[in-house]
Amino acid sequence: MPAESTRSAVKICFTPFRVVSLPTMKKFDTKEINELIHSRRSVFPKDYTSEKVDDAIVRQMLENANWAPTHKLTEPWRFVVFTGEGLTKLAMFQSDCYKQVTQAKGTFDEKKYEGLKSKPRESSHIIAVGMKRDEKKSLPEWEELGAVFCAIENMYLTATAYGVGCYLSTGGITNFEEAKSFFGLGSDDKLLGFIHIGMPKELQITGKRKLIEEKVKWINA
Ligand SMILES: Cc1cc2nc3c(=O)[nH]c(=O)nc-3n(C[C@H](O)[C@H](O)[C@H](O)COP(=O)(O)O)c2cc1C
């Protein structure tokens, strides 16, 4: 049976292993799940209130991330969660790192620097997302990256289900080699971005997509 945490009003479901009886479809409310997937939106820090998101919800996001598909069970996703004063640590690190790297290259931009220093405090939590390369390199890198992005989608959907806002940022210091070690990543690993999390203000966001029919070909004969 999955263990449930009762430390918070939000009950979290942790499962180190899980036996599933197939077909599972009957157990789920497919209408609700379709609606969850379609109504997942990126919610940006300007649209967060100052309310802190319950840590238990963030833990559930991480737990659900851990159940993403993974070829050869390499489980390449790695996360560092920043909240409270941790957000100040992230702000100081990312702004200093940005300054050091860009000043050396002559591409320093004061506005970007100030943003990196102040923005983290607009979120309740920020999760740095990394891909840890399996030591044997038994899979091509793109497969490992794919698994981590599946984990990210699990987090996005979990946040939506709990009425929490989040978005993935791949800007700032994401592509800086010099930033990796701060997040426990080595030279073969990748820093993939930052999931910003906050309680959303009351607002309406319009999602839009081109029709799926434009992107699919069926071959049935
Ligand atoms: C791989 C990836 C990288 C992204 N990077 C950024 C980013 O750096 N900045 C940003 O504002 N949004 C970023 N986003 C969020 C997109 O802006 C957002 O998904 C898109 O606008 C569609 O909106 P929706 O998520 O509400 O459907 C990223 C999304 C993905 C999947």
The ligand as a Gaussian input file, in Angstrom:
#p B3LYP/6-31G(d) Opt

LIG

0 1
 C       11.406000      22.965000     -22.535000
 C       10.635000      24.171000     -22.094000
 C       11.331000      25.344000     -21.794000
 C       10.638000      26.493000     -21.385000
 N       11.349000      27.620000     -21.078000
 C       10.690000      28.757000     -20.744000
 C       11.407000      29.944000     -20.432000
 O       12.639000      29.967000     -20.376000
 N       10.692000      31.052000     -20.185000
 C        9.316000      31.066000     -20.204000
 O        8.724000      32.136000     -19.991000
 N        8.606000      29.941000     -20.434000
 C        9.257000      28.790000     -20.704000
 N        8.561000      27.634000     -20.919000
 C        7.097000      27.629000     -20.742000
 C        6.409000      27.984000     -22.059000
 O        6.474000      29.387000     -22.225000
 C        4.953000      27.516000     -22.016000
 O        4.918000      26.114000     -21.847000
 C        4.236000      27.880000     -23.322000
 O        4.038000      29.265000     -23.391000
 C        2.891000      27.199000     -23.468000
 O        2.046000      27.577000     -22.416000
 P        1.386000      26.514000     -21.422000
 O        2.519000      25.857000     -20.673000
 O        0.515000      27.325000     -20.520000
 O        0.618000      25.542000     -22.256000
 C        9.229000      26.471000     -21.293000
 C        8.530000      25.268000     -21.597000
 C        9.223000      24.149000     -21.967000
 C        8.466000      22.878000     -22.270000

